[in-house]
């Protein structure tokens, strides 16, 4: 019961039930372990643990448990390596005599874990040590941060290519509308006004693209699991094999700070992309254009 207050690993019991009964020596195992060992509900498992005898030598101690539940933690690393038994059973197996080898805490803000861990270690003294989740998964977190940076660079390049396409399209429009621009100039329209017309046209195209892209991106992010699952089923290929990435789901969280920063960055590129063709439209040589008409 205490485990459920500090962890969500047992939220999804695939088979059996979560209750650990000390009298029946029940064990809960991950779905990965159950698959590898070919174990099901009601089967028995024997655990062996090293203990010290009266003269200080390590001797094996074994205990048999009945599989009472199989859980799916959502992470293959845990499904393939974790098992839970009653606290009293664990103390008996490891000869701890009412003691525990460690305590796990659940904090309100997971990003305060490092600070809380350091404070606890200082208060408890040198005989204790603490490890927070960021230290346990430091390599994984560094890999995620690196992937996020690389994705940001790739997306920036994609946005830059889109901005270049706006430049190319607007230059083609200016080239195609040279005669119209010349006529407008002859009836009194100033170059600045022509520049504004083409500049606003470029902005409107970019704004529509940014708005539509943002909406589609949010919809895709909210339904990423269904989209990936559908594509994998359609083509018969797994993008993220469970034995490689150790995950069986794709959680998605939309950060408005990221959405706003991406939109602002894209809009700045659109502004820059719209300036050149607009200025080119304002510098059209009237006499040369009319001479070729």
PECOR-V42011 format. One record per helix or strand. SS is the DSSP state (helix for helix, strand for strand). FROM is the first residue (numbers start at 0). LEN is the number of residues. If there is no record, write none. Layout:
# PECOR-V42011
[[SS FROM LEN] [SS FROM LEN]]
This chain:
# PECOR-V42011
[[helix 1 5] [strand 12 4] [helix 21 3] [strand 25 5] [helix 30 7] [strand 43 9] [strand 57 14] [strand 74 1] [helix 75 4] [strand 82 3] [helix 86 7] [helix 109 15] [helix 132 4] [helix 137 39] [helix 177 9] [helix 190 32] [helix 223 12] [helix 241 4] [strand 246 1] [helix 255 27] [helix 285 6]]
